[in-house]
Amino acid sequence: MGVRDALLIATGAYGSARLAELRSPVADVAELDGVLSDPTIGWFQTTQVVDAPAHQATRAIEKFFRNRSTDDLLVLHISCHGVKDDDGQLYFACADTDPDLLASTSIPAGFLHAQMGRCRAKSIVLLLDCCFSGAFVPGMKAAIGVDAKEQLAGYGRAVLMATGRTEYAWEGSRFRELEPEPSRFTEAIIHGLRTGEADRDGDGRVAVDELYEHVYERLRDSGVKQTPQWSSELVHRVFLANRAISLQPERPPPAGVRPRPQRRARRGEDVLITLDLTLEEAFASTEKTLRVETMVSCGDCQGLGTSEDSVVERCSRCGGDGLENGQDCETCNGFGTLIDKPCRRCDGDGRVHQLRNLTAKIPSGIVSGMRMRLSEQGETGLGGGPAGDLYVEINVLPDECFVRDGAHLSCTTTVSPAIAREGGIVELKTFDGLKKLRIPAGVKSGGKIRVAGFGMPRLRSSGLVEGRGDLMVTVDVREP
């Protein structure tokens, strides 16, 4: 497990008279810090940068993204004025920002993109609470109709933006009062994490996509003229907060039927398996059958782990809460209840081992190290909880004929001295079938011939294929 770090940047006081003071940013980061650093909610290590000049803010950002491991989860929250220049490029205002010198006195969006692009962490969440945050697109003008989500695509990151391109972030409704009030966007984030209402699927954790849905609906229901935006290219599901799941609601049983004991539902663990592919299989889109052995819900007890005639008692150690000092209670293993007659088939676990066959569609151009997620195909959760996800890590095996370098391929073909001397046509085996390759006259052994467009498909992080690489053929001159 990597570290969970959060950097919270807030600027409410500005030296320039052209930038109005903002009441909410300082209050926002203080409250958000409390939620993210809470060991029962976010358990993040947090750092605040409040009302700082540009050089301090950019230094903090660069330091924040340096020397990270791939397993780290990084959250960066920025609350300030969003300012655009004449070309429509976005800057995040700092305490010393001069609107006429934005490149040197603010945080350029391009700088932030570059720091995230160099970072090794595969899980980066960016929260932008500022005017025009939907314009966070490097090199793009703020014209209506530009798809900000598509332009924000980046490997291993998710971006939640307070507004669209031409909207303004609202600071609440009491504009003439001096008491700080959280912004609508950040307030919705804090509310979703603190109350657990952002946990849409009830698995006890708040994922980034769930948080966006909560923020969107909360702003919509408030009637504010502000449309939050969302973009994600994360390679796996990222969870920002943990919330204990309540006991399953008791339903009145039919007349004459004894009620079944209820247990705390828990989301199942994610499962990681490795899939070997030949280079030819990685070249073409294909389907593979996966044999996966995981824990599934016990059919005899419906995942509850109890017999029909079992007696349930509230755990005296944790009082039925299932938690003790923020950890699962050792006596009841976090269930909150004790049973006297566990299910015979699963011995009270509520789950049994099962070997399953799953079908996975492999996109063309996939490379070693890429992971595919099959939602809810991992371990079934305890107490009848939802299943985790299944991650399939790709391992492309070496090929006898071709060597891969990104989207390019290389191979060697043998030609006779006569063809090398006078030139001619030879047949070359490719993944597209046999291709006639023209050998120029006078070619030497070790010479290279480029065949454009006959390499591997270029698979983007969006899952789309954009063009193909080239095939580099090395000539080996000798008698066949």
N, C-alpha and C positions, 0 to 999 in steps of 0.2 A: 504494500500500500504506500502511495506517495503522500506528500504533505497536502494540507488544505489551507491555502493562503488567500487572503482577500486584501486588496488595496482599495481604500475609499478616499476619493478625491472630491473635495467640496470647496467651491468658491462663491461666497455671497457678497463680499466687500470688494469694490473695485476702485482703483486710483483714478480711472478715467471718468469724467463727468458724463460721457456718452454711454456708459454702461450702468444701468440702474442697479441699485442694491437689491439682492435677493434674500428673502427672509428664511427660506426653507432649507437650503443646502446644508448648513451647519447642523441644524436639528435633524435633518435626514440621516446624515452619516452617524450621528451619535446613536440614534435609535436602531439603524440598520446594523451598526457594529454590535450592539447588545444582542440582537437576534442571531447574527452569524457566529459570534463567539460563544454563544450559549452552548455548553457541552451536551445539553439535552435536545438541541435543535440543529444547529449548523456545525458546531465544533470546529470552526475555522480559526486560524491565527490571523488577526486583523491588524492593519496599520492605517492610520488616518493621516491625510495631508489636507490641512484646512487653511483657506485663504493664503495660499503660498504663491510666490512669484513664479514665472514660467520656468526659470532654470531649475528651481527646486522640484517642481512638479514633473518635468521631463526626466530629471535625474532619478526620481523615485520610480517612475514607470520603467525606465531602462534597467534599473537595479532589480525591480520586481520580476522581470521576465528573464533575467540572466541565470545561468547555471542551474537550470531546472532539469528534472528527470521526466521521462515520458509518462510516468504514473501520477504526476502532480496534478491537482485540481486548482486552477487559479481563477479568482473572481476579481474583476476590476469594475468599480462603480464610479462614474463621473457625473457630478451634479454641478451645473454652472450655466452660464450663457453660451449658447451655440452661435457662432458668428460666421457668416459667409463672405468671401471676398467678391470682387467684381466678376470672377470667372465661376462663381458658384461653389468653390471648394470650401470645406468646412474646417473650422478651428474651434478649440475649446478654450474659452477665455480664462485667464488667471488674474491674480490680484493686480499685476502690473501691465496688463494687456493694453496696448495702444492700437485702436482699430485701424490706424494707418500703417502699422508695422506688425501685422498678424504673424508673419512667418517667424519672427524672432522674439515675440512677446506673448506667445500663446502656445497651446499644444496642437500642432497640425495633425489632422486626421491621417495624413500620409505617414507621419512619424509613428503614430500608434500602430498602424498597419504593419510597418516595417518591424517593430519590436515584437509583435505577435507572430509575424512570419518567421523570425529567427529563433523563437522559443521552441524548445524540444517537448514541452508539455503537450499532450494530446487532448487535454480537456481545459479549454479556456472559455470563460463566460464573461461577456462584456455587457454591462448595464449602463445605458446612456440616458440620462435624465436632463435633457436640455432642449432648447428650441432648435428646430431643423435637424434633430438627430437622425432623421431618416435620410439625410444627405451625406451620411458617412460613407462616401464612395470616392476612392482615390482617382484623380484624373477625370472625374465626371462633372459636368455642369448640372446645376440644380433645376433641370427642366422637368416639367410635369410629364409623366409617362415613362420615365426611366425606372426600371425595376430595381429598387434598392436591394431587395432580398437576393436577387441573382448576382448583383455586383459585389455583395458582401460575402459571397461564398469563400470559405477558407478552411483548409484542413484542420480539423480538431478544434473548432471554435463555434460558439453560439453567441448571437448578439440580440439583446432585447433593447428596442429603441422606444423612447417615450412618445415620439411623434412621427408623422410622415414628413415628406420633404418640405411642405409649405405650411405646416401647422406650428403652433406655439405650445410649449409645455405650461400647464396651469399650476399655480402655487396654492391652490385651494380656492375658497370663496370669499374670505374676509380680507380683502386687499387693503383696507384702510386701517386695520388694526396692527399693532406693533408686535403682538405675541407671535412667535414663529409657528408656522403650521406646515406639516409635511406636504410635499408636492403630491399630486394625485397619483402619479406613476410610482414613486418610491413608496408611498403609503400603501398602495395595493400590493407591492412586493412584500413589505413588512407584514402586512395583514395575512397574506397567504402562507408565509413561513411560520409566523408566530402561532396562528390558530390552527394550522394544519389543513385549512380549507382548500389549499392548492393541491392537496393529495387527491387527485381526481379518481384514481382507480382503487383507493382504499388499501394500498399495500404498506402503508406506514412510512413512506418516503415521498419526498417532493422532487420530481424530476424537472429539468429545465423546461421541457415542453409543457408540462402541467402548470408550471408557474406562469408561463405566457398566457395560457388559456384563462387562468384565474385573473390575471391583470387585465386582459382584454375585456372580459365580462364585467369585472368590477367597474372599470372606467365607462363602459357602455351603459351599465345600469345607473351610474351617477349622473348621466346626461351631459357630461363635459364634452366639449367639441375637441376631442383629442383621440387620435387613433394610434395605439401602440403598434409597432412593427416587430417582426421576428425573422431571424435568419439562422440556420444551423447547418453545419457540415461536420458535426461530431461523429466519430467512428463508433461510438457506443453510447448508451444512455447514461446521462450524468445526473446524479442526485445531489441537491443542494441542502437538503434538510432531512432529519429523521423525526418521525412522530410515532409514538406508541399507538398501536391499533386497539381500539376499544373491544371489549368482549362482544362476541356475536350477539345480535339482538335476539331475545327470547321470543318465540312465537307460541301462542297457545296451542297445545296439541289437541288432536281430535278427542272426543269424549271416550273415556275408557283407555286411552293410550298414555303410557308414562312418558313424561318429557325426557328427551335425550340431554345428557350433560353438554354444556357449551364450553368451548375452549378458545383461547385467544388465537386469532388468525394471524399468520406471519407470511410474508412473501418468501418464495423459495429462492435458493441460491442460483446465480448464473452458472452456466456450464461452458467450458472452453474445450473444443476438440480440434484436431489438426486434420486437414484433408490434403492428401498428395494428389497433384495433377501433373500430367505430362505437359510439355511445352505446347504441343498441338492442342490439347484440351484447353489450355489457357488462351490460345489464339482464337478459338471459335466458341461462341456461346453454347453451353451445353447444360444438361441436367444430370445431377449425380444423386444416387441414393445413399443416404447416411444411416448407418446402424448405430444408434445411440442408446446406452443404458442409463436411465435416470430413475429417480424416485417419483412415483406417481401416486395419486390419491388411492387409498385402500377402498375397494368397493364394498367390503363388509361393514365398515363403520363410517363410510362417507368422509373419510379424512379426519374424523374426530378422535380416533384412537380409543374409543370406549365401547364396551358391550352394551346391549340394549337394557340390561338390568343393572347397570353400574350406578353407584351412588357418587354424586359429585359433592365435593366440599371446597369451600373457599380456603385458599392457602393462608395459614395464620401468620406466616413469616412476612409476606408482602401485603397482606390484607386484600388479596385478590387483584392487586394492580399489576402483578407480573414483573415489576421492576423494583430493584433495590439499589439505591445510589446510582441511578442511571443505567444499571446493568440488569441482565436477566436474573431473576431470583433463582438461586441455586436449588431451592427446595422444589419448586414447581417448574423449573426450566423456562420461566417466563410466561407460562400459560395462565397463571393466576388461580388455577384450580387444581385439585387433587382428585384422583379417581381410584376406586378400590378394585375395579375389574377391567383391566385393559382388554382391547380387542385381541383375540387369539391370533388372527392372521398377521397383524402388523405389530403385535406386542406393545400396543399403546402409542406407537409413533404416528399412526394415521397415514403412513405411506409404505409402499412396497416397491421393490426393484422391478423394472420392466424394460425389456429390450424392444426398441421401436425402430421402425424404418421411416425416415423422413426424406423428402425430396427437396433438393436445393438447386436453384437455377444459378449457374455460374456465368457472370458476364464476360464477354470477350475482352481480352487485354488485361485480365487480372494478374497481379504480381505477388510474389512471395511476401508474406508478412501482412497482407491485407486481411481484415476480418469482416465476415458477413454476420449479421444479426438476424436470428429467427426468433421473433417475438413470442414470449411465453411458451417456449419449447424446452426450457431448462428444468430444474428441480421444482416439483410441486411444493408449495409452502406448507408449513406445519399448521395444524388446526383447520385444514381446509382452505388455507390462504392461496392467493394466486401464484402461478408458476413464474420462476425467473426466466431469463432469456438464454438462448443457446447461441454462442459465438463460434463461428467456424473460421479458423485461421488457415490461410492458404499456404501451401508449400509446393512450389513449382520445381519439379525434378529436372536435372540436367538432361539435355538432348544430345543424341549421338551426332547429329549433323549441324545443328545450329547453336550459336552462342548468343545469348540475349544481353543487350545493354540498353536498359530502359525500353523505349519503343523500337529500337533498332535491332536488327539481327545480322549476324555475320556467319559465313560458311566458306568452305574451300571446294573448288572444282578442279578436276584434273583435265588438262588438254595436252594433246600431242605436240611435239616440237614443230610439226608441219603446220598445224593450225596456228600455233603461237607465232610462227614466222610469217605466214601469208594471211592470217585472219580467217574467220569463219563463224559458223553457228554451232552451238552445242546446246543440249537439253539440260536444264537445271531443275532439280526438284525443289519446290517451294510448298508452303502450306496452302497455296491456291492451286496446286497441281503442277504439272510440268510446264516450264516456261522456256522459250527459245531465247538464248543469251548470245548476243553478238560479241565475238572476241576480236578486238582490234589487232591489225597486223603489227608485228614487232613487240608484242607484249612480253615482258620478262617474268620469270618465276618469282612469285611474291607480289606481283602487281595487283592492284585492286580495281574493281569495277562496281560502281554504285548503281543499284536498281531502285529507283525512287518508288515509294509507295507499296513496297512488298515486305515491309517489316511487320511489327506487332500493332494491333489497334491501340490508340491512346485512350485509356480509360481515365476519365476525370473523377474528382471526388464527388461530383454530383451523380455519378453512375452512368453518365452519358459518354459515348465514344466520339471523339473528335479527331478524325483523320487517322493515318497510319504512319509509322516510321519507315525507314529505308532498309534495304538488304545490301550489305557490303560483301562482295564476293572476292575472295583471294584466289588468284590463279596459281596452280601448281603445274609447272611445265615438266612433263616426263611421259615416257611411253606408257600407255594404259596397260 
